[in-house]
Amino acid sequence: MTGLRWGILATGGIAAAFASDLRTAGLDLVAVGSRSQESADAFAARFDIPRAHGSYEALAADPEVDIIYVATPHPMHHADARLALEHGKHALVEKAFTVNRAEAEDLQALAAEKGLLVMEAMWTRYLPHMVRIREILAAGTLGEIRTVFADHTQKLPTDPAHRLNALELGGGALLDLGIYPVSFIWDVLGAPESIQATARLIETGADAEVATLMTHAGGAVSTSVSSSRAAGPNTAAIVGTDARIEIDRIFYAPTTFRVIAPDGTVIEEYVSQVEGRGMQYQAFAAEDAVAHGEPAGSILALPVAESVAIMGTLDEIRRQIGVTYPSER
């Protein structure tokens, strides 16, 4: 590890989960920034963080910080990550990376200009069970991959003002939940060659359910479902001509999976042994990329170029289902 000094921008639930895992992993968490000094002080006291800033600007300007984790809602990711990069800080940006491809491309260009790492915090890509799955795929154990499917479905608050339902906060199932199965499908099959999407929109104009059907190289097919109004299995599967992988719930968090032959024989079973939630693995990856002098993150499981392309896929899904965010109008 490089011994990077971490700062956290925002103090909500995902910021707390990340801070806890940084502490579990023994990484150097030195500062937090909030829109209020009171919130920053409370967060700092909770996680024994020595420096608490009452603004995001003060955090970005802190000379004791090397890398900033951006944990604000989706529509703020672009501006907040830009703030970090403009102050010479590497940036780990919560998923979805931005609200659209144009914003993602801007962050990619700025990071390249400044020789800094900008990276989407798609923590699933770095979990041990996903590392093992990529090893199995690379070994050809499954044969030719024909189908991938995954769901991320939760029963979440229906309050129209809740961030999951408010378009001005990037609300909707797609960016908050659907990003997981879509990114997973990209990880296994790469870019889609065709996309079909359908959705149910709620009174705020946000998407409560989204389903996708995509085709990929060689005619492989993927399906995904995301929902913020009903809890489903949250599992995933990769089906090949020689075997399949069944990933148990919750597929995007530390979990178990099995490699199964066509006759039902279990070839391999994997059980995750992870301390904490598992968000520390993306921090390890970010530090490793910086240590190897690859600020573009080409050694990452999810390099920024792929995050940009995935945002393009989400843009097309939103175009088809008729969702536009206020910031885009």
C-alpha positions as a LaTeX table, in Angstrom:
\begin{tabular}{lrrr}
\hline
Residue & $x$ (\AA) & $y$ (\AA) & $z$ (\AA) \\
\hline
Met1 & 0.00 & 0.00 & 0.00 \\
Thr2 & 1.05 & 3.61 & $-0.59$ \\
Gly3 & 0.00 & 4.92 & 2.79 \\
Leu4 & $-2.39$ & 7.39 & 1.14 \\
Arg5 & $-4.14$ & 9.71 & 3.56 \\
Trp6 & $-7.91$ & 9.45 & 3.07 \\
Gly7 & $-10.54$ & 12.12 & 3.39 \\
Ile8 & $-14.29$ & 11.48 & 3.23 \\
Leu9 & $-16.59$ & 14.00 & 1.58 \\
Ala10 & $-20.11$ & 13.84 & 3.14 \\
Thr11 & $-21.29$ & 12.12 & 6.30 \\
Gly12 & $-24.27$ & 9.95 & 5.30 \\
Gly13 & $-24.81$ & 6.21 & 5.64 \\
Ile14 & $-22.51$ & 5.11 & 2.81 \\
Ala15 & $-19.76$ & 7.40 & 4.12 \\
Ala16 & $-20.10$ & 5.78 & 7.55 \\
Ala17 & $-19.90$ & 2.28 & 6.07 \\
Phe18 & $-16.74$ & 3.19 & 4.17 \\
Ala19 & $-15.16$ & 4.86 & 7.19 \\
Ser20 & $-15.84$ & 1.76 & 9.28 \\
Asp21 & $-14.19$ & $-0.50$ & 6.71 \\
Leu22 & $-11.18$ & 1.82 & 6.35 \\
Arg23 & $-10.71$ & 1.59 & 10.10 \\
Thr24 & $-11.12$ & $-2.21$ & 10.00 \\
Ala25 & $-8.45$ & $-2.43$ & 7.30 \\
Gly26 & $-6.05$ & $-0.12$ & 9.13 \\
Leu27 & $-5.92$ & 2.45 & 6.35 \\
Asp28 & $-5.07$ & 6.07 & 7.08 \\
Leu29 & $-8.33$ & 8.02 & 7.48 \\
Val30 & $-7.32$ & 11.56 & 8.41 \\
Ala31 & $-10.15$ & 13.95 & 7.52 \\
Val32 & $-13.85$ & 14.38 & 6.87 \\
Gly33 & $-15.76$ & 17.23 & 5.25 \\
Ser34 & $-19.42$ & 18.14 & 5.58 \\
Arg35 & $-21.65$ & 21.07 & 4.71 \\
Ser36 & $-21.86$ & 21.78 & 8.45 \\
Gln37 & $-19.14$ & 21.81 & 11.09 \\
Glu38 & $-21.48$ & 20.08 & 13.54 \\
Ser39 & $-21.99$ & 17.10 & 11.25 \\
Ala40 & $-18.27$ & 16.90 & 10.47 \\
Asp41 & $-17.38$ & 17.00 & 14.16 \\
Ala42 & $-19.87$ & 14.24 & 15.03 \\
Phe43 & $-18.62$ & 12.00 & 12.21 \\
Ala44 & $-15.00$ & 12.62 & 13.19 \\
Ala45 & $-15.72$ & 11.73 & 16.81 \\
Arg46 & $-17.53$ & 8.55 & 15.77 \\
Phe47 & $-14.64$ & 7.26 & 13.66 \\
Asp48 & $-11.71$ & 8.86 & 15.50 \\
Ile49 & $-10.82$ & 11.13 & 12.57 \\
Pro50 & $-8.35$ & 13.88 & 13.52 \\
Arg51 & $-9.47$ & 16.60 & 11.08 \\
Ala52 & $-13.10$ & 17.75 & 10.65 \\
His53 & $-13.99$ & 20.40 & 8.04 \\
Gly54 & $-17.22$ & 22.36 & 7.86 \\
Ser55 & $-17.17$ & 22.57 & 4.06 \\
Tyr56 & $-16.23$ & 20.38 & 1.13 \\
Glu57 & $-13.89$ & 23.11 & $-0.10$ \\
Ala58 & $-11.91$ & 23.01 & 3.15 \\
Leu59 & $-11.55$ & 19.23 & 2.88 \\
Ala60 & $-10.34$ & 19.49 & $-0.72$ \\
Ala61 & $-7.79$ & 22.14 & 0.29 \\
Asp62 & $-6.44$ & 20.17 & 3.26 \\
Pro63 & $-2.72$ & 19.54 & 2.56 \\
Glu64 & $-2.80$ & 16.44 & 4.79 \\
Val65 & $-5.25$ & 14.65 & 2.45 \\
Asp66 & $-4.12$ & 12.65 & $-0.61$ \\
Ile67 & $-7.34$ & 10.97 & $-1.78$ \\
Ile68 & $-11.00$ & 11.84 & $-1.28$ \\
Tyr69 & $-13.95$ & 9.46 & $-1.17$ \\
Val70 & $-16.99$ & 11.27 & $-2.63$ \\
Ala71 & $-20.15$ & 10.04 & $-0.88$ \\
Thr72 & $-22.75$ & 12.61 & $-1.89$ \\
Pro73 & $-25.94$ & 11.86 & $-3.94$ \\
His74 & $-25.52$ & 11.14 & $-7.67$ \\
Pro75 & $-26.15$ & 14.67 & $-9.03$ \\
Met76 & $-23.37$ & 16.06 & $-6.82$ \\
His77 & $-20.72$ & 13.49 & $-7.81$ \\
His78 & $-19.45$ & 15.45 & $-10.80$ \\
Ala79 & $-18.97$ & 18.76 & $-8.99$ \\
Asp80 & $-17.60$ & 17.18 & $-5.81$ \\
Ala81 & $-15.14$ & 14.90 & $-7.63$ \\
Arg82 & $-14.09$ & 17.87 & $-9.76$ \\
Leu83 & $-13.44$ & 19.84 & $-6.58$ \\
Ala84 & $-11.15$ & 17.08 & $-5.31$ \\
Leu85 & $-9.26$ & 16.76 & $-8.60$ \\
Glu86 & $-8.84$ & 20.51 & $-9.02$ \\
His87 & $-7.14$ & 20.56 & $-5.60$ \\
Gly88 & $-4.73$ & 17.80 & $-6.63$ \\
Lys89 & $-6.47$ & 14.97 & $-4.81$ \\
His90 & $-7.16$ & 11.51 & $-6.16$ \\
Ala91 & $-10.90$ & 10.72 & $-6.10$ \\
Leu92 & $-12.91$ & 7.58 & $-5.36$ \\
Val93 & $-16.45$ & 8.44 & $-6.44$ \\
Glu94 & $-19.57$ & 6.62 & $-5.28$ \\
Lys95 & $-21.57$ & 4.75 & $-7.86$ \\
Ala96 & $-23.24$ & 5.49 & $-10.07$ \\
Phe97 & $-20.12$ & 7.41 & $-11.10$ \\
Thr98 & $-22.09$ & 10.45 & $-12.34$ \\
Val99 & $-25.60$ & 11.03 & $-13.68$ \\
Asn100 & $-24.57$ & 10.71 & $-17.34$ \\
Arg101 & $-21.71$ & 9.96 & $-19.70$ \\
Ala102 & $-20.86$ & 13.59 & $-20.42$ \\
Glu103 & $-20.12$ & 14.25 & $-16.75$ \\
Ala104 & $-18.09$ & 11.03 & $-16.53$ \\
Glu105 & $-16.03$ & 11.99 & $-19.58$ \\
Asp106 & $-15.28$ & 15.36 & $-18.01$ \\
Leu107 & $-13.93$ & 13.74 & $-14.84$ \\
Gln108 & $-11.88$ & 11.29 & $-16.90$ \\
Ala109 & $-10.33$ & 14.14 & $-18.89$ \\
Leu110 & $-9.59$ & 16.27 & $-15.83$ \\
Ala111 & $-7.96$ & 13.39 & $-13.97$ \\
Ala112 & $-5.82$ & 12.57 & $-17.02$ \\
Glu113 & $-4.78$ & 16.22 & $-17.37$ \\
Lys114 & $-3.66$ & 16.34 & $-13.74$ \\
Gly115 & $-2.15$ & 12.85 & $-13.58$ \\
Leu116 & $-4.57$ & 11.79 & $-10.83$ \\
Leu117 & $-6.66$ & 8.70 & $-10.16$ \\
Val118 & $-10.41$ & 9.00 & $-10.53$ \\
Met119 & $-12.24$ & 5.76 & $-9.86$ \\
Glu120 & $-15.84$ & 4.63 & $-9.44$ \\
Ala121 & $-16.54$ & 3.12 & $-6.04$ \\
Met122 & $-18.12$ & $-0.03$ & $-7.46$ \\
Trp123 & $-16.93$ & $-2.03$ & $-4.48$ \\
Thr124 & $-18.40$ & $-5.32$ & $-5.77$ \\
Arg125 & $-15.71$ & $-5.53$ & $-8.49$ \\
Tyr126 & $-13.01$ & $-5.83$ & $-5.81$ \\
Leu127 & $-14.61$ & $-8.34$ & $-3.45$ \\
Pro128 & $-12.81$ & $-11.70$ & $-3.10$ \\
His129 & $-15.69$ & $-13.73$ & $-4.53$ \\
Met130 & $-15.75$ & $-11.58$ & $-7.68$ \\
Val131 & $-11.97$ & $-11.89$ & $-8.04$ \\
Arg132 & $-12.36$ & $-15.67$ & $-7.90$ \\
Ile133 & $-15.22$ & $-15.60$ & $-10.43$ \\
Arg134 & $-13.04$ & $-13.69$ & $-12.91$ \\
Glu135 & $-10.32$ & $-16.30$ & $-12.42$ \\
Ile136 & $-12.80$ & $-19.08$ & $-13.21$ \\
Leu137 & $-14.03$ & $-17.26$ & $-16.31$ \\
Ala138 & $-10.45$ & $-16.64$ & $-17.51$ \\
Ala139 & $-9.68$ & $-20.37$ & $-17.08$ \\
Gly140 & $-12.53$ & $-21.25$ & $-19.45$ \\
Thr141 & $-14.25$ & $-23.48$ & $-16.89$ \\
Leu142 & $-17.72$ & $-22.37$ & $-18.02$ \\
Gly143 & $-17.02$ & $-22.78$ & $-21.73$ \\
Glu144 & $-18.72$ & $-20.18$ & $-23.91$ \\
Ile145 & $-20.80$ & $-17.74$ & $-21.86$ \\
Arg146 & $-24.33$ & $-17.62$ & $-23.24$ \\
Thr147 & $-26.43$ & $-15.92$ & $-20.55$ \\
Val148 & $-25.97$ & $-13.62$ & $-17.56$ \\
Phe149 & $-28.77$ & $-12.43$ & $-15.33$ \\
Ala150 & $-28.96$ & $-10.49$ & $-12.09$ \\
Asp151 & $-31.41$ & $-8.54$ & $-9.98$ \\
His152 & $-31.12$ & $-5.81$ & $-7.37$ \\
Thr153 & $-34.53$ & $-5.32$ & $-5.83$ \\
Gln154 & $-35.30$ & $-3.70$ & $-2.49$ \\
Lys155 & $-38.36$ & $-2.38$ & $-0.66$ \\
Leu156 & $-37.34$ & 1.20 & 0.03 \\
Pro157 & $-39.20$ & 4.29 & 1.31 \\
Thr158 & $-42.04$ & 5.59 & $-0.89$ \\
Asp159 & $-41.86$ & 9.18 & 0.37 \\
Pro160 & $-41.68$ & 11.35 & $-2.79$ \\
Ala161 & $-39.05$ & 13.53 & $-1.11$ \\
His162 & $-36.77$ & 10.57 & $-0.39$ \\
Arg163 & $-33.61$ & 10.62 & $-2.51$ \\
Leu164 & $-34.64$ & 7.35 & $-4.20$ \\
Asn165 & $-37.80$ & 8.98 & $-5.52$ \\
Ala166 & $-36.74$ & 12.59 & $-6.13$ \\
Leu167 & $-35.44$ & 13.27 & $-9.64$ \\
Glu168 & $-33.48$ & 16.32 & $-8.48$ \\
Leu169 & $-31.45$ & 13.93 & $-6.28$ \\
Gly170 & $-30.90$ & 11.44 & $-9.10$ \\
Gly171 & $-33.74$ & 9.32 & $-7.76$ \\
Gly172 & $-34.90$ & 6.10 & $-9.33$ \\
Ala173 & $-34.00$ & 2.44 & $-9.15$ \\
Leu174 & $-31.57$ & 2.55 & $-12.08$ \\
Leu175 & $-28.72$ & 4.71 & $-10.77$ \\
Asp176 & $-28.96$ & 3.52 & $-7.18$ \\
Leu177 & $-29.76$ & $-0.18$ & $-7.63$ \\
Gly178 & $-29.61$ & $-1.04$ & $-11.32$ \\
Ile179 & $-25.99$ & 0.05 & $-11.54$ \\
Tyr180 & $-25.04$ & $-3.15$ & $-9.70$ \\
Pro181 & $-26.47$ & $-5.71$ & $-12.16$ \\
Val182 & $-25.58$ & $-3.57$ & $-15.18$ \\
Ser183 & $-21.96$ & $-3.22$ & $-14.01$ \\
Phe184 & $-21.87$ & $-6.95$ & $-13.21$ \\
Ile185 & $-23.07$ & $-7.78$ & $-16.72$ \\
Trp186 & $-20.42$ & $-5.48$ & $-18.18$ \\
Asp187 & $-17.79$ & $-7.22$ & $-16.04$ \\
Val188 & $-18.71$ & $-10.64$ & $-17.45$ \\
Leu189 & $-19.79$ & $-9.92$ & $-21.03$ \\
Gly190 & $-18.42$ & $-6.49$ & $-21.83$ \\
Ala191 & $-20.24$ & $-3.81$ & $-23.78$ \\
Pro192 & $-23.76$ & $-4.55$ & $-24.98$ \\
Glu193 & $-24.35$ & $-4.58$ & $-28.73$ \\
Ser194 & $-28.06$ & $-3.89$ & $-28.32$ \\
Ile195 & $-30.17$ & $-2.65$ & $-25.41$ \\
Gln196 & $-33.88$ & $-2.98$ & $-24.74$ \\
Ala197 & $-35.29$ & $-1.45$ & $-21.56$ \\
Thr198 & $-38.67$ & $-1.04$ & $-19.95$ \\
Ala199 & $-39.71$ & 0.55 & $-16.68$ \\
Arg200 & $-42.51$ & 1.66 & $-14.40$ \\
Leu201 & $-42.33$ & 5.31 & $-13.43$ \\
Ile202 & $-43.84$ & 6.77 & $-10.27$ \\
Glu203 & $-45.59$ & 10.09 & $-9.69$ \\
Thr204 & $-42.29$ & 11.98 & $-9.33$ \\
Gly205 & $-41.13$ & 10.78 & $-12.75$ \\
Ala206 & $-38.51$ & 8.49 & $-11.23$ \\
Asp207 & $-38.20$ & 4.83 & $-12.19$ \\
Ala208 & $-39.37$ & 2.37 & $-9.54$ \\
Glu209 & $-38.75$ & $-0.76$ & $-11.63$ \\
Val210 & $-36.43$ & $-1.21$ & $-14.59$ \\
Ala211 & $-35.76$ & $-4.32$ & $-16.66$ \\
Thr212 & $-33.13$ & $-4.70$ & $-19.38$ \\
Leu213 & $-32.49$ & $-7.21$ & $-22.14$ \\
Met214 & $-29.10$ & $-6.81$ & $-23.81$ \\
Thr215 & $-27.13$ & $-8.74$ & $-26.41$ \\
His216 & $-23.35$ & $-8.98$ & $-26.40$ \\
Ala217 & $-20.48$ & $-10.28$ & $-28.54$ \\
Gly218 & $-21.13$ & $-13.72$ & $-29.98$ \\
Gly219 & $-24.87$ & $-13.43$ & $-29.38$ \\
Ala220 & $-24.73$ & $-13.80$ & $-25.59$ \\
Val221 & $-27.81$ & $-12.44$ & $-23.81$ \\
Ser222 & $-28.12$ & $-10.67$ & $-20.47$ \\
Thr223 & $-31.11$ & $-9.65$ & $-18.38$ \\
Ser224 & $-31.38$ & $-7.44$ & $-15.32$ \\
Val225 & $-34.14$ & $-6.22$ & $-13.03$ \\
Ser226 & $-33.98$ & $-3.45$ & $-10.47$ \\
Ser227 & $-36.73$ & $-2.24$ & $-8.15$ \\
Ser228 & $-37.04$ & 0.16 & $-5.24$ \\
Arg229 & $-40.56$ & $-0.99$ & $-4.30$ \\
Ala230 & $-40.25$ & $-4.76$ & $-3.75$ \\
Ala231 & $-37.56$ & $-7.02$ & $-2.31$ \\
Gly232 & $-36.44$ & $-9.87$ & $-4.56$ \\
Pro233 & $-33.76$ & $-12.57$ & $-4.38$ \\
Asn234 & $-30.80$ & $-10.29$ & $-5.30$ \\
Thr235 & $-28.95$ & $-13.18$ & $-6.90$ \\
Ala236 & $-27.02$ & $-13.56$ & $-10.14$ \\
Ala237 & $-25.98$ & $-16.32$ & $-12.53$ \\
Ile238 & $-23.49$ & $-16.80$ & $-15.35$ \\
Val239 & $-24.44$ & $-19.65$ & $-17.69$ \\
Gly240 & $-21.91$ & $-21.22$ & $-20.02$ \\
Thr241 & $-21.91$ & $-24.18$ & $-22.36$ \\
Asp242 & $-19.80$ & $-26.31$ & $-19.97$ \\
Ala243 & $-20.93$ & $-25.06$ & $-16.54$ \\
Arg244 & $-22.67$ & $-22.23$ & $-14.73$ \\
Ile245 & $-22.01$ & $-20.05$ & $-11.71$ \\
Glu246 & $-24.86$ & $-19.39$ & $-9.28$ \\
Ile247 & $-24.17$ & $-16.46$ & $-6.94$ \\
Asp248 & $-26.27$ & $-16.40$ & $-3.79$ \\
Arg249 & $-27.87$ & $-13.36$ & $-2.26$ \\
Ile250 & $-26.69$ & $-10.75$ & $-1.92$ \\
Phe251 & $-24.66$ & $-11.20$ & $-5.10$ \\
Tyr252 & $-23.00$ & $-7.78$ & $-4.97$ \\
Ala253 & $-21.87$ & $-8.15$ & $-1.33$ \\
Pro254 & $-19.59$ & $-10.80$ & 0.25 \\
Thr255 & $-21.47$ & $-14.05$ & $-0.35$ \\
Thr256 & $-21.22$ & $-17.64$ & $-1.60$ \\
Phe257 & $-21.33$ & $-19.11$ & $-5.07$ \\
Arg258 & $-21.18$ & $-22.49$ & $-6.75$ \\
Val259 & $-19.78$ & $-23.67$ & $-10.07$ \\
Ile260 & $-22.19$ & $-26.32$ & $-11.36$ \\
Ala261 & $-21.80$ & $-28.75$ & $-14.25$ \\
Pro262 & $-24.71$ & $-29.33$ & $-16.66$ \\
Asp263 & $-25.60$ & $-32.57$ & $-14.82$ \\
Gly264 & $-25.88$ & $-30.72$ & $-11.51$ \\
Thr265 & $-22.51$ & $-31.75$ & $-10.08$ \\
Val266 & $-20.97$ & $-29.01$ & $-7.93$ \\
Ile267 & $-17.47$ & $-28.40$ & $-9.27$ \\
Glu268 & $-16.54$ & $-25.71$ & $-6.77$ \\
Glu269 & $-18.16$ & $-23.90$ & $-3.86$ \\
Tyr270 & $-16.84$ & $-20.56$ & $-2.62$ \\
Val271 & $-17.63$ & $-19.00$ & 0.75 \\
Ser272 & $-16.59$ & $-15.40$ & 1.42 \\
Gln273 & $-14.61$ & $-14.67$ & 4.57 \\
Val274 & $-14.62$ & $-10.89$ & 4.77 \\
Glu275 & $-14.21$ & $-8.65$ & 7.77 \\
Gly276 & $-16.67$ & $-5.75$ & 7.82 \\
Arg277 & $-18.85$ & $-4.86$ & 4.84 \\
Gly278 & $-16.04$ & $-5.32$ & 2.35 \\
Met279 & $-15.65$ & $-1.74$ & 1.10 \\
Gln280 & $-11.97$ & $-1.73$ & 2.03 \\
Tyr281 & $-11.05$ & $-3.78$ & $-1.06$ \\
Gln282 & $-11.81$ & $-0.89$ & $-3.41$ \\
Ala283 & $-9.59$ & 1.30 & $-1.22$ \\
Phe284 & $-6.79$ & $-1.27$ & $-1.51$ \\
Ala285 & $-7.24$ & $-1.20$ & $-5.30$ \\
Ala286 & $-7.11$ & 2.59 & $-5.44$ \\
Glu287 & $-3.93$ & 2.69 & $-3.37$ \\
Asp288 & $-2.40$ & $-0.05$ & $-5.50$ \\
Ala289 & $-3.14$ & 1.87 & $-8.71$ \\
Val290 & $-1.48$ & 5.00 & $-7.33$ \\
Ala291 & 1.48 & 2.97 & $-6.03$ \\
His292 & 2.06 & 1.51 & $-9.51$ \\
Gly293 & 2.01 & 4.98 & $-11.04$ \\
Glu294 & $-1.09$ & 4.26 & $-13.09$ \\
Pro295 & $-3.39$ & 7.18 & $-12.29$ \\
Ala296 & $-5.69$ & 6.24 & $-15.16$ \\
Gly297 & $-6.42$ & 3.06 & $-13.23$ \\
Ser298 & $-5.74$ & 0.62 & $-16.08$ \\
Ile299 & $-4.80$ & $-2.07$ & $-13.56$ \\
Leu300 & $-8.17$ & $-1.76$ & $-11.84$ \\
Ala301 & $-11.04$ & $-4.22$ & $-12.14$ \\
Leu302 & $-13.07$ & $-1.19$ & $-13.19$ \\
Pro303 & $-10.91$ & 1.40 & $-14.98$ \\
Val304 & $-12.41$ & 4.84 & $-15.48$ \\
Ala305 & $-12.85$ & 4.28 & $-19.23$ \\
Glu306 & $-15.23$ & 1.43 & $-18.47$ \\
Ser307 & $-17.12$ & 3.51 & $-15.90$ \\
Val308 & $-17.58$ & 6.15 & $-18.61$ \\
Ala309 & $-18.88$ & 3.55 & $-21.06$ \\
Ile310 & $-21.26$ & 2.08 & $-18.45$ \\
Met311 & $-22.69$ & 5.57 & $-17.91$ \\
Gly312 & $-23.38$ & 5.56 & $-21.64$ \\
Thr313 & $-25.35$ & 2.34 & $-21.24$ \\
Leu314 & $-27.36$ & 3.88 & $-18.40$ \\
Asp315 & $-28.00$ & 6.96 & $-20.56$ \\
Glu316 & $-29.49$ & 4.75 & $-23.28$ \\
Ile317 & $-31.64$ & 2.87 & $-20.76$ \\
Arg318 & $-32.95$ & 6.18 & $-19.41$ \\
Arg319 & $-33.61$ & 7.43 & $-22.94$ \\
Gln320 & $-35.75$ & 4.39 & $-23.63$ \\
Ile321 & $-37.72$ & 4.60 & $-20.37$ \\
Gly322 & $-38.16$ & 8.37 & $-20.53$ \\
Val323 & $-36.21$ & 9.56 & $-17.47$ \\
Thr324 & $-34.36$ & 12.89 & $-17.56$ \\
Tyr325 & $-32.84$ & 14.59 & $-14.50$ \\
Pro326 & $-33.46$ & 18.31 & $-13.87$ \\
Ser327 & $-29.74$ & 19.07 & $-14.21$ \\
Glu328 & $-29.85$ & 17.75 & $-17.80$ \\
Arg329 & $-32.70$ & 19.97 & $-18.97$ \\
\hline
\end{tabular}
